[in-house]
């Protein structure tokens, strides 16, 4: 397990900021965030707007929030200057097939972004936290994508707020050993979207993972998300300009089980990923005895 985390940490040192989930360095900053109101930015896309509001109502537990359209944000200028509000927006990566007219980031990223200041093109210095969403989102997909995105974002703040010390919430520490309960990976069926599994050698995925692995249509993954199915974990890949971000997430509460990065042409779940997941399971099983 230490080897996996060391490899991941070394990779993160050379990777861009977009490969991180949060940018806080002190627990006191997380506590200060809790007192701020989150302004959920709406755009002129009804499917996105309805889905993000529903996802926040159901899954955001960390602080208060309200919604406002992107052309209404001047009314928050005084509160923004007084650091009383933050903004939740959506950033499309440059290679995204998502047709909705939303925001973007100067440092390419695809998913939800929490911001000190709202701009349609978010600046790195304004980004507080991020949560990945798929590159290809159809109208009917928003509900599920944003449910996961808000859960991931909420989980980050909850974990950071409960950290034992400041050093535990640094980006390198969080991403080298994300503090979710890895024992949740035990006995779970792993769902992988069709055509996103690439194996070499004679062993099949179930043997390498030491558990059930199924290639399925994305709709079945979304169903597990909607049902908050405690028996399922699934594979998510998200590309930006420079990297492919590879995640394994529990369907229930979107707990992060595994994170790795690769080049944009290496997005498929492979032998190395499944071996790493198996190693995580063995460590979790040993720790639970």
Protein Blocks (a to p, Z undefined) as FASTA:
>chain_A
ZZmmmmmmmmmmmpcfklpfbfcfbfklmmmmmmpccdddddddfklmmmmmmmmmmmmm
kbccddddfklmmmmmmmmmnopaccddddddfkbcbfbdcdddfbacedddddfbdcfb
dcfklpmbdcdddfbdcfklmmmmmmmmmmmmmmmmmmmmmpmbfklmgmklmmmmccbd
fklmgopacdddehiaccedjbdfklmnopadddddfklmmmmmmnopakbccddddddf
kbccdddddfehpiafbdcdddfklmbccfklmmmmmmmmmmmmmmmZZ
